[in-house]
Amino acid sequence: MRDRILLEAQGNPLALLELPVALGPGMRASVRALPAALPLGRRLQSLFGSQIADLPPRTRRLLLLMALDGTGDVRVLEANAARSTGFRDLGPAEQARLAYLDPATRRLAFRHPLIRSAVVDLARAEDRRSAHRLLADVWADQPDRHAWHLAEATVEPTEQVAAQLEVTATRVLARGDAVGCVKALTRASELSPENIDRQRRLAAAAYVGADVVGDLSSAAAVLAGLRRGDVALEGSLQAAAAASSFLLNADGDIATGHRLLVRAIESRIATHDPADPMLEEALNTLMMVCYYGGTADLWQPFHDLAGRVTVPLTVVQHSRTYADPVRAASMDVAWLDASIDALSSETDPTRIVRTGIAGCYIDRMGGCREALWRVVDDARQGGAVASGLNARIVLAWDDYFTGDWDEADSLLGEALQVADQLGYGLLAWPAKLVKALIASARGDDHLTQEFNAVIDWARPRGLGAVEWYACQARGLAALGRGDFDEAFQHVCRISPAGTLASHCPHALTVLMDVVEAAIRTDRHAEAAAHVAAMHEAGLAGLSTRLALVTGASSAMIASDDAAPGLFEATLALPGNARWRFDLARVRLIYGEHLRRARAMREAREQLEAALQTFERLRARPWVERAAAELRATGRTKPRAGDEVVDRLTPQEFEIVSLAASGLTNKQIAERLFLSHRTVGGHLHRAFPKLGVATRAALRDALAATPRDRLPRG
């Protein structure tokens, strides 16, 4: 809202004072879109109004068409009169320095944005409707613009216009404009002659508002309507989805949200066309209810309903890698990979976020990052705010595993602030999980203990996923400080040793935790059973991270003779460097094994590498563990002379140096006569060698290199 006011005011001090007052407290407190032409206060109307009132009537009408059209297209001249006459009508406005035709772009424009608002403010309601009717004819070949102008020209409820606007809302959302979608659905509801259609469209606006835009207030109103009996649940997927979104975020009411959705979806599948696009939205909401509930019995109705749908739905495909990724088929993973590849051209924030969520437990977030950042940037500009909240959490989840913990902290701070401001209590929990994991790894027991208290809140509400979060954070904290028995108790509440629990995707995040805690507490049979379950499920084929933890877990339970070979094979697996924290943990465990085997030189190599990563991550408990093991080998610090330049090939060092200076991949490629993909590949290999995850961190890594060690020339 501040950005919009600054844009409209363009430095006019009076406008900066008057516009916020003219908006009024109700509009200032709303998360809904501001009108195309902002309301003006009395003094601003006086400032611009006298100039407009002195213009000829045909010129004033042309300015009104320009203001309501907003595109600058010269076709509005045709709506006012013949083209030649239209240009003459523009003349007085040009002489008064109110509007002009840009000779470079051939677009109509106002000299100042507030002139547009003043033109609309001064026009009578009937004149505005008449102008919209003319513009609807001008844009007859563009259905969305045609429908919106027709809706603005219509006074009495008309189903034909409402239906056109509802179709427009669907297309607008697919283009990524969630705010525009809510606006179109709300107007379609106002124009609906029948109450059932009016309530359905209003509920659809409430659902998109809650799921994408960040407005739970309308969803609360829909729930109140359901309770009063004003809205029929059966057949109203929009109402069920909107009400469930509010219930989950208001008080974590899993059971009621699940019941509402199952009843509504069953009714729709039995009596309506299953190709209804709202069916997918309702199923997606049900999927998230089942996930947060965290029990297989909640999932069974979802799978039953999904099996009865006769058309392919994205949500059904997503559920196979999200609900129970351990048992996902290879074709499901391949379908997800294809969806991720298509994100480069995707504009719908909902689809982008849902694709990222579907891949988060099988480590596919990396391919979603660029698209997710687009959603975050849009949310920061007031677009898809709720989608932006989810996008931040998915990015931070990836950052946790890849070791970019400072970026994760920044994203999570934003996410939690937005969740608190907008009342998204449920969405705050995944953000709190990642924050607690980083705190646990860094030894911040105070934050971890705060997170522990949520179990008492979550259990009576049936929020099993929140219990997983608390147990994972507590288990990681216990592993860091060497309390392996406590760690075992916590992580086995997520997934018992020897079992990869059904419909518990979180089991894939604590695999190595279970095995290490079991080995350290002499539960060798349990550790072996868990590794066997990992191999039986084929987890190593799902992602490079899962291949890393599966290989390391296999090495942990192996005999002393076989373990080194398994550790070496695991460390040699491609793609390991991306998972910095897990890789450092594997090196620590391997170094501990080598020290016990009296292979001191080899142990130091692994322990030094682990220690360097833990230090960069500021993972204090793990630094202390690695340093203690290193001291036991007879060394207290890494080898002198282990400089940055020693870790890189000459070409890697040259590319890294240029990247640290601020050049883009394309600029580096042009300078070195390489392709930009080759440059990207070298940076991808160099980052883990330097223990960094961002270009900004390269400068610090290179700063430690003495000038006499730098390559010449």
Steps between C-alpha positions, in 0.01 A plus 500: 500500500789735575655417163173576322456835677859601420450400138178699469630805687826524300650739753196726539502594872127569510429158350723331758290662773156460344500153340528294821218704654281458192547122508336486842574260788300212350694494174833556676439198725396269215730261315285525188608680184474875488272641228651583162435870562567603859240717677613862542450734790323835464818703447635267232165505321509877507857507370431286192124536464491859378735421210288201396168686532615767252550242221246438222249217575644270230850544644377422853333186367822395325696550824246287685540222244878521536475492880267200514685312227846537654683341205594813305382333180394745228194286434322700769500787249275285283264453792472877537456584132653447162879480514558840350247663731646311797841657447337843489319421826837430661634844401351707786630248757846524346491880505398493868788258567264238639545218247693426183582246232856376547665524155753227582261232627177619333329459841257738665613619842420746778758757605453399865334185645270709719342658191362156421351473849356851476334422165329194650407684821332784310296277267140407581426132563292473183782656296742240639263214415448639150878520451541139615235388248693671222826341618336156513428540127856621433642188667253250357794299364661471846264298726649601835496875440161473332355313800637745755373811321163330447484422872580859592227624262238266649272609784247219541612139571552320167611138485651533153736775614575328832589175319734682261675668791536169685678349198719810485594450868632152420718631217623792710612263777683281248695809393610551859268787599333359811383842618330560164339155523346579840377835369335335196336224705368749754346711223359185335336415832341846517357453149357150564117492496474166686608473862669162447723645226563815702614301804707260288692780330548687825635182659735451206631854552543425869692181422740670259534783749594259778717266291685754287437865583532492878145599598333270754219742587273393213562135582384570855179651359441189287542277805249715688259462208540123509424493871189717452382284211522784247745297290428139405808284555401219264626591156676816623865407474589868517327542835655184645851594386473859623351401836764229548780748432365724773445214745852367457668836543273630776529208738654203321164321483603198292196281564237757401691615193546138387130423550383809310722428202428128473123561506517776239732307266292183525190699409668667203645178356162326531290770335722724289758498226832395664681732259384797710822697572388561859517126562878515475513793741287317756709183465816704549361651820403151618852378422648770722250418777609135481868597506466715809289231664786257443309169519428239233129482588453864395666423168275206409194714408727724292635203303148358460367830364802554275449152358144586400604805296492411133713789371873552564559749781833652598419469869461123469844476342651729764353294780703195397833666572372701794262279699717190506817558295659178628246309294488730197542327166779595262243639254370733775850636557552538125171691472609734778837559334320593178278742692807663655662535157190690384519757782724731299195615303239461776326818620238360738642541855276222628640246257858607570461466877313171480766352275769606747307348789450175309876467458618611843530153657684349204737796476377660179488857633816604315326487163216714635705782651492750215122469465449513878703821521269651239207422730681657796578815301135523390382458861733777616324728250158410645408223256454136601582557867400158637678325213805713575487385860507136387773573245724648771457188714582261213811705414607503865444122523738458207743748659509292817615189315742686273651699787394853409371554852532877506276535195259254660486710817422811298224329301350347812498834679294644214273195487423504871429872493255458211338196663451693823362809327250307289401234752654198323566302817538164327743623235718637776588148622716388204685832527551443871626147425783618272586778744510246785720260299755774434483605865547137609800454273651823630441411864228755572321284755273785610327518161485121479336477843242758395411279205465198729199655672292471183448126544251561779315741271518282188404160638135570599445672164623197306794686347736207462730686262571765764603220738742376230649847483560520874647149516740565213629824658539336841673197348748714306581704811564181697728359227705820498569487871565124492187389689432208267243319712279810515550552127389143430180545700409820317567396140333162543175677582505616140582159355590198719837335432461237230186661355444773248160604630211516253393850399774655708718685248693652788658158556731583208650793692622297801639186335862552602390635839327171582796287392767709673301520825437124491866412436620732778263339751589141405170442321678331210204284400273804477760688296542208260123466464466868413773478236333191356173691473680783321646261245173313455322828422771598248551839661844547343330530163273784606761774548871565549438593864319175568780313321748673732318416824421146384863434415624653826246302702609179327863580585411565865360150551774325297792308643824684574658356185211583268411844639786707341416379151133581548579845640737576210242385246238718666722808503573445131133506401416787261302793637610459862645848530155659483404351839761679710378421852425133431830460315691652793320263737601203284862617500488538879365146546756361254780691671393357836509150350847556353635635829377192685670291231824695566507639145593843633603673177181399321293585807645851515413561134134417557474675835663821372258513208205444735629761745538764228140454390363505854695818570361671190150396604567617857373161618665529844416154645623332183813715497572380851443135405726523195768698688504245782548216252774695322681557830483126562700449179773730634410809296325807638435697181497447123825486304676828437514601138160352410406807297207558270722476194601146601140381482426626149626429151658806329194554282265462797701760689487742207123459462440527876710819517299660220173394659611647834569830324133521404500372140209285381548156346438649155760773551755248629430275201558786257827597667640145509353384166293230667130414494292629792408137580869411536544794736199386700640148521835623634327713762278208597811291568695783666236608753514183713881498487494845655220418741274775365153496350462853359701731273507761774694260725774454239668828592546387861637164390756661269600763757685234699738431209842678524573718198814302416287185461276653233550391137712739293353694210 
